[in-house]
Amino acid sequence: MIVVILYVGKDQGTITHFKSFLKNDLLVAADHAEAERILLSRDTTLPLLILYERDTTKTDLPRIEYLKTKFKTAYIVLVAESIEKEDVYKYQKAGINDTSTPNVSETRLRNGIDFIARNQDLIISASRDQQQLGVYKCPLWKRLFDILFSLAAILILSPLLLLTAAIIIFESRGPIIYKSKRVGSNYIVFDFLKFRSMYKDADTRLKEFMKLNQYRETEPESYFDYNDEVSIPVTDEGVCDNCFVSDDEVISESAFLRDKNIKQKNTFVKYENDPRITKFGKIIRKYSIDELPQLINVLKGDMSIVGNRPLPLYEAEMLTSDQYIDRFLGPSGLTGLWQVEKRGDSGKLSPEERKQLDIYYAKNYSFWMDIKIIFKTLTAFIQKENV
């Protein structure tokens, strides 16, 4: 099947590189407006690949979104030397399906084109799902509730907050409050506050204790690293029937899916009897006292009282696929749906159960659901085991 291939951009070096093997099959447009004129003169029923040269996020996003609106079945690949992690979701939401380097190999690109030609129905379905991505806006009732609740809680619990801070100072060196970058609603990154419950060098010892992860299925070192790879699925004759090919590596589809599944199952990191935790830290974690500084996050508007837990960056990056992105399109919170489900049983919900509960809450939350979760939290916050 014929695929219409259009390069949008002005970099002559990149254009020459693509033309060196695509010849007259490559159409070139200087900008999105010219791209629209060219495509409207072509057969719009044919599979369409748009190679979009990256400029700046500010100018790219509305132009990509416009092209995706006009040509809904287009498979749009962002051509860029690099892209910041915080911009990935923005480009994905605008309509980008994939990324490529300017010097992508002929074999890789042709295999990608072949994939687009053979999987037009799949691309149309994915594009439809992508266009349904929304933006979370906190309802007025929820924001007012968050402000009143957090202010009241801080005032009532102030003696406990001061006592906890004093004991942390006395027990071990380090700051009272531990700040970590977390991903909340709309994939916005913010400083997440907790009372420090670990020794000062806890983060540097993370790899040492990975073997204690309750959800671990394989060693992290055995993962295939896709972070720096262009992920156009391809078929490479002579290698295997269904392969995923990078510039310097080939992996079968079955192996790719197995490794991806392992990485997703290991997304939530949890340890039994974690030796990084201080003696007092075990107490405040057992009774969830370490979470109380997040009332400041709620007051600031970073998160709500009830919502999906904000995730560390390395966990959030594992959940950016279409089937899980919905969890970020709801409120992030101090407590949530999965926190009150089976928490007395060591908190051992499976990773998939947690993800599905997050998605359910994001799509169905309400005032009365929040009230119910808060009441359940009051009776479920004491865990039966140290986790």
N, C-alpha and C positions, 0 to 999 in steps of 0.2 A: 504494500500500500504506500502511496505517495504521502510524504509529510512535508507541510509547508514550514520552512525554517527561516526565521527572521531575527537578525541581530539589531538591537537597538542601542546605539552608542556611537562615539566618535573616535575611539582610540584606534588609529590606523594599524598599529602593530598587532593588536588583537584581531582586527578585521582581516588583515593579511594572513594571519595564522589560520583562522577558520576557513578562509577562501582557498588556502593552499590544498585542502583536501575536499572541501564541499563544492568548489568551483562555482558554476552558475546556479547551483541549488540554493545558495545563500542569498537571501534578500537583506538589504541594509537600510536602516532608517536612522536618521540623526537623533530623533526624539520620538516621544509617544504620539504626537500629532501626526507626524509623517508616517509612523508605523500604522496608525489607524487608516490613513488614506490608502496605503499599499495593500493592507489586508482586505479592505472592503472591495478592492478590485479583483480579489482572488476567490476561489471556491471555498466558502466558509464551512462546508461540510467535511473538508479534509482535516486530519489531525494536524494540530498547530503547535510548533515549538518556538517559543520566544526566548532568545538569549538576551537578557537585559543587563547592560553594563552598569555597574554600581557607580553612583556619583556621591551624593550625600543623603543621609536618611530623610532629611527635611524635604528634599525635592523628589526623591525616589518613591516614597510611600504613596502619595496621592496619584502619581503617574502610573504606578503598577496597579493600584486599586482601580484606576480608570480603565486600563487595558483589560483587567480581569472582568470588569463589569460589561465591557463591550464584547469581549470574546471569552465567554464563560468556560469553554472547553479547552482553552489554551493551557499548555504545560509551560510554565514560566520558570526559567533557570536564571538565578542571579549570578552574573559573572564578576568575580571579585577576588583579589589577592587574599583578602582576609575579611572577617566580619566579627564584630564584637558580640560576645555572648548575650549581652542585654538587648541587642538589636535583632536577634534571631526571631523572637516571637513577633516583633513588630512587622518584619518582612513577611513572615508566614501568614499573619493575619491579613496583610495587604493583598496576598495572592501568590507569593513565591512558593513553588513546589519543591525546588531543589537549588543547589549551589554548584558552581564550577569555577575552577581557576582559569585565567586567560590562556594558559598554555596547555589546556587539557589535550590528551593524546587523541589522535584520529580514531584509534580502535575504541577507546572509551566513549567518545561522542557518537560514533556510528552505532555502537551497541545500545546506547541510550535512545537514539532515534528509532532503532528497531523495536525497542520496548514500547515507546510511545505509539508506534504504528500498530502493534499487536494488542495493546491494552487500552484502547480508546474508551471503552465503557467504564473501566476502572478509574480512569482519569476524570471522566465526567462526574462519577459518583464522589470521588475525593474532592473535586472542586466545589460540588454542591455542599458537602459537609464543611469545607473550609469557609464558605461564604456565610454559614450559619454561626460562625464564631461571633460572640458579642462582647460587650464591655460591661463589667459589673459596676453599678451605681448604688451606693448605700441608701436605702430608703430613709426618709426623714424619721419615721417611727423608730427605726433601729438605731440611728445615730443619737437621737435624744435619749433612748434607753441606755445606750452605751455610756454617755456622758454622766447621767444621773447615777447609774449603778457603780461606775468606776470611782466617782468622787466619794460616794457614800462608803464604799468598801475601803478606800485609802484612809479615810478618817477613822472608821471603826477599827481597822486593823493596824493603825499606826504604832501602838505599843509592841505588837508582834513584829512588825517590820524593823523597828529600832533594835529590839532584842536580837533578832536574827542577824542583823548587820554586825552587832557587837561580837557575837560568838564567832562569826566568820573571820573577823579581824584577829581574834584571839587564837583561833585554831591553826591557821596557816597563812603564809605570805601570799599576797596577791590582792587584786581589786575585790571589792564587795560585790559589784555588779558585773556579770559576764555579758558581753555584747557579741552577738554573732549575726552575720548577714542571713536574712531569711527572705523567701519569696512568698508574697501574699497575693491578694486579689489582683487580677489583671497582670500577673507576673511582675509586680512592682517589688523591688528589693528595698528592705529597710533594716535598721538596727533592732534586733530582737533582744529584749532585756530579761535576764534571769539572775537570781542570787547565785553566786558561784558555789557549786557543790563539788567541784573537782580540784585536784591539785593544779598548780599554775601551768605545768607543762603537759596538761592532759591532751591537747590537740596534737602535739607532736608524737604522742604515743598511740595514736589511733590505729595505725597499721599493725602495730604489735598485738593489738587485741582484736583484730578482725576475725580471728578464728573463734572468738566467743560469740559472734553474731548469731542470734537465734534463727535468723532467716537465711543464713549463708548456705549456698549450695556448691560453691566452687571457689577456688582462690582467685582474688582480683587479678593476679598476674596472668591468669590464663585467658582473660578476656581478649577478644579481638578489638583493637582500638579503632573506633570509627570516628572519633572526634575531629580528625583533620582530613577526613575522606569526603569526596563528592559521592553522594549516595544514589546516583541513578542506577536502578536495577537493570541488568543487561544479560544477554545470552552471548557467550563467547564460544564459537564453534571450535571443536577440538579440545576444549577444556572440560566442559560438562554441560548437561542439558539446561540447567537453570543455575546461573552463577551471579554473584555480586563481585564486580571488578573495580579495584582502585588502580591508581597509576602504577603501583608496584606490588599488588597483591591480588590473588583470586581466591574466593571462598564460595563454597556451594550454598545454594539457597537454604537447604536444610540445616547446615552448620550455622549460617547467619541467624536463622530464626531461633535455633537452640541457644546460641550465645546471647541474643537479644532477650530471650525469655529469662535466662539466668540473671542478666543484668537488671531486668525489671523486678524480678522476685527479690533481689538483694537491695532494692531501692531504699526500703525502710531499715535503718541500722539500729539494732537493739542488742544489748548484752545482758547476760545473767551475772550477778555478783561482780560487777565491774570494779576492778582494783584501782581504777583511776579516781574513784569517788572517795572523798574524805569521810571521816566518821560522822561528823555533823551533817555532811552532805547527804548521807544515806537517810537520815531522819527527815530532812526537809524535802527530799525527793519522795519519800514514802508518803508523806502527808501533803505533797504538792505545794509546799510553802515556797519552794524555789521558783514557782511560776508567778508569784504575787507581783513582782515588778512589772509584769506585762500589763497591769492595770494602767501604768503610765503609757504604754503603747496604745491601749484602748482610748485613753483620754486624748492622745495626740491624733487619733484617727488612723493609725497604722493598721489596726485590726479591731474586731468587735469582741463582745463578751462571748458570743456563740458563733461558731463558724468552723471552717476547715483549718486544721493546724498549718501555720506557715512552715514551709520546708526549707532546710538548708539548701544552698545552691546546688551541691552535687546530687541531692535527691531530686530537686525540682527539674534538673536537666534531663532526668530519666523519664519524666512524665509529660513531655511536650508533644507526644503523638496525638493524632486526632481523637483516639478513643479515651484519652485521659485528660486532655486539656481543659475539659469542662469544669474540673475541680477548681481551677483558678478563676472561673467566671462566677464565683459566689463569694460570700464574705469569708475572710480568714478570722480565726477566733481563739480565745483563751481556752475554751472547752468546745467540744463538738460531738457529733453523732457517734462516731466510732469510739470516742473516749468513754462513753457510758454503755457501750455494748460489750459484754463479756469481760469488762475490765477486771472483775474479781478473779477471773481465771488466768492470772498472770499477764493479762493484757495480750494474750497470744491469738489475736485475730490474724488471719493470713494477710499478706500484703495485698492480694487481690480483693479481699473483703474490705479492707480499709479504703482502697481506691474507689470501689463501687459505692460505699457509704458516703464518701466525700462527694462523689458526683451526684448521688441522690439528694444530699442536703443542698448542694448548690442550685439544683433545679427546683426544689420543693420547699425551701425554708419559709417559715412564717412566724408571726409573733407567738402563737400558741405552741408551735414546735420548739421555739427557743426557750419558752418558760418550762416546758416539759424536760428539756435537756438540762437546764439549770437545776431543777429539783432532783433529777437523777444524779447529777454531778455531786450534789451535797451528800448523797448516800453512797456514792461509788468511788470517791476520791482516795479512800484507803485501800491500797492494794494488798492482796493476801501474801504475795511473795515479793522479794526484792528483785526489781528488774531495772 
